[in-house]
């Protein structure tokens, strides 16, 4: 079994996340994409805006009906700082014979040495690095000393070409706060949920300024 792991805050999930997941699934012929919302990212200590349960529900709405997509709340249940290597170890126990592919952008690859226990992480999963249209060529030299030449060759073979997608969770939160439309930037069900939950709106104090 070949499993792709797509982690993030998903605050909120948007069309770019879905586009990435489907591109990786097709390019690497994966059996499953496992969506894993982070509780607290060690590289984003300020934390998400929406609650854990709200982000989990938005993610479930976003992938509802998509065959081969699974939402996994293991990091939310574990709570605390979400270290990817801990999640990969847990998945290896759950799926001992599976090939795990950790999906990330080239910016995340560039910071891989800042991740918790990167050597073990690279032993547990093969990276699937996104090559976005406007990005420079991916610098895989950052993996030198962390992974074997054979591992690096496998990672090179798993890079996934992607167009530049001009949408982000931060921009969506900003647009909601400014009263602008987010239609077609996130699934309609997620848009409706954000409206119903009154997410990302300015606080009464901010509105009074």
Beta strands, then each sheet from edge to edge (+ up, - down):
strand 1: 2-8
strand 2: 32-37
strand 3: 40-41
strand 4: 69-71
strand 5: 81-82
strand 6: 99-105
strand 7: 126-132
strand 8: 160-162
sheet 1: 4+ 2+ 1+ 6+ 7+ 8+
sheet 2: 3+ 5+
end
